[in-house]
Amino acid sequence: MDWKPYAERLAEEIADPVSRWRPLVSQTPRHALVPRWWERTPGGGWVLHDGPADPEKWTSTAYSDRTLVTRVGPLHADHAENGQTTTGPATSSSTHPGLVIQMYRHGRLAKGLDLLDIGTGSGYGTALAAGLLGDKHVQAIDVDPYLEAAARERLDRMGLHPDLVTGDATGPLPRTYDRIVSMVSVWPVPASWLAALRPGGRLVTTIANTSAILTAWKTEDGRAVGRIERDWAGFMSTRHGDDYPTGLGGRIEELADVDGDHITQGRYPVLNLSEAWELRSMLELAVPGVETHYRQDGRRRTAWLLHQDGSWARASATFIDPPVVHQGGPRRLWDVLERIRHRQNSEGGLPLYGSRAEIAQDGAVHLSRGKWTATIE
């Protein structure tokens, strides 16, 4: 397979001509790390694609700047049958190359620094980091033993030998580091990360169920101080088993036509919060653990907010008309969202991105910008 022209084209797309990442991207055979992957079907499930069975699609897909899902629920693409379909949440992937480089840039990587790469996945990001820093300066960790074994074998064939370990990255870490860059999201920051980060070291991660990128420098007293970047990214959350816990989506049909305890007319149009990243992030800070769901049937839009405490909201309207809002349970979730949207409209923005962040030794993150404060704990 003549993959190098594809890799060079990808490098030109995601890295500037003077970027130190451009030659690394152009020289890294991503297809060798992702021989099989899952793609979404129109019905919302997944279908397996086998690279060697379709080399043209393999190269064009592997060298596109897109995330390739390699694991759905407990089923890795390597273990599925050709053409097999499945359902469930994505549980591992090869992150799209542009985002990998974006996170490493936030990490301020430099020669001689020791990096912990959290969330090995396919090993593609680890390959780029090892190419920049050298094998002995890169350690990667993933909770899935198969992912580690497959990545190690494939990286070995590429002549790269970083230290790959299997373990729960939210627990004690193997050693200490100058840089920790996480390709999975957390809430809050695990205390073990600060313990393993050397004074003066830098941490980069995303906050679970938000698009917020948190960067911070560790201080001599064991804290870390930084900010929520004026940038955004989304990653899967850390997991502690083969799959994520079952969500609340099953309640949607149950609540499809139920009257709420509280019925009002909403102020703002219904939207898909999974695509309104800033609003979704602020809602998560206000109501940690809230789930968002959205459905559109022609011009009819319906959104649900669900929480484990039993709170729920359903808003439905035609296109941008004011919605009818039904709410139940101990909290008025749609009211919380409308307050956030009102703030955005009245002030011209929201305070999360660009806010100051202070991470305590226990991992709690204290955010502030002007008079606004929030805590992730």
Buried (B, 14 or more C-beta within 10 A) or exposed (E): BEBEEBBBEBBEEBBEEEBEBBBBBBBBBBBBBBBBBBEEEEEEBBBBBBBEEEEEEBBEBBBBBBBBBBBBBEBBBBEBEEEBBBEBBBBBBBBBBBBBBBBBBBBBBEEEBBBBBBBBBBBBBBBBBBBBBEBEBBBBBBBBEBBBEBBBEBBEEBEBEBBBBBBBBBEEBEEBBBBBBBBBBBBBBBBBBBBBBBEEBBBBBBBBBBBBBBBBBBBEEEBBEBBBBEBBBBBBEBBEEEBBEEEBEEBBEEBEEEEBEBEBEBBBBBBBBEEBBBBBBBBBBBBBEBBBBBBEEEEEBBBBBBBEEEBBBBBBBEEEBBBBBBBBBEBBBBBBBBBBBEBBEEEEEBBBBEBEBBBBEEBBBBBBBEEEEBEBE
